[in-house]
């Protein structure tokens, strides 16, 4: 498996969490695994890109290449949202576990490191990671290279959710449909078509026990409207991911999200835009988070389909 075939955004967000954990004044996470899991060729390429963007005249021999990469990752428009969504999701999962939840499904897990830094409160969890084969295979290779042994309570399921439903993917796993589960779906919906997103939402409802929970992120659909004036940082992010071959394809409308979720058998519990999430977790501004209002974190609970679909 070569790094170039895995999700570039998954690799970059892993590094962002590491930078935040070891560099920001008031870390919301303790996750430096990205420094180890992300292959050296990927980090070298990102360093060179950061140097070239900072000053085309500089070379890869510049002594502050590490600081240059950290600065570039922190300056990325997605940086704050990557950190905030991870903290929000882990807080929600902890609460769910305290209520008796025993299984967790990471949809589009990427290089998420929760299975490697599992806190004491999550020791009883069965964790299933679902992701595209190329990304998941590289992650598993890197875990092996780091000498990591995968516990029996962790399971990997390869699936391309643009071609297969989550329900079908989980049918190949040890997932228990007769017990509530917590689903995490971060940084994925914007890269899928609306149809694929709706299929996944419906799959979560169909395959899980009533009372299961889902935390997912999405972008405000208004940013796809040519007459809409987007946040400058968000526009830059949209352009950069498109150049990386992972273009934004769809979003949701915040004001109609609850109605859409109800049709899929889900009840919206909370929806925070980027500014609201930053205000909650960095109220004093110690980390100087700059989030895009178009970025959203939503928390929902399964209630069963109301449409019969």
Secondary structure, DSSP 4 states (H G I P E B T S, - for coil): --GGGS-HHHHHHHHHHHHHHHHSTT-S----THHHHS-HHHHHHHHHHHHHHH-TT--TT-TTHHHHHHHHHHHSTTHHHHHHHHHHHHHHHHHHHHTT--EEEEET-TT--GGGS--GGGTT-EEEEEE-HHHHHHHHHHHHHTTPPPPTTEEEEE--TTTS-HHHHHTTS---TTS--EEEE-S-GGGS-HHHHHHHHHHHHHHS-TT-EEEEEEEBGGGG-TTS---HHHHHHHHHHHHTT------B-GGGHHHHHHHTTEEEEEEEEHHHHHHHH-TT-TT-----TTEEEEEEEE---SS--
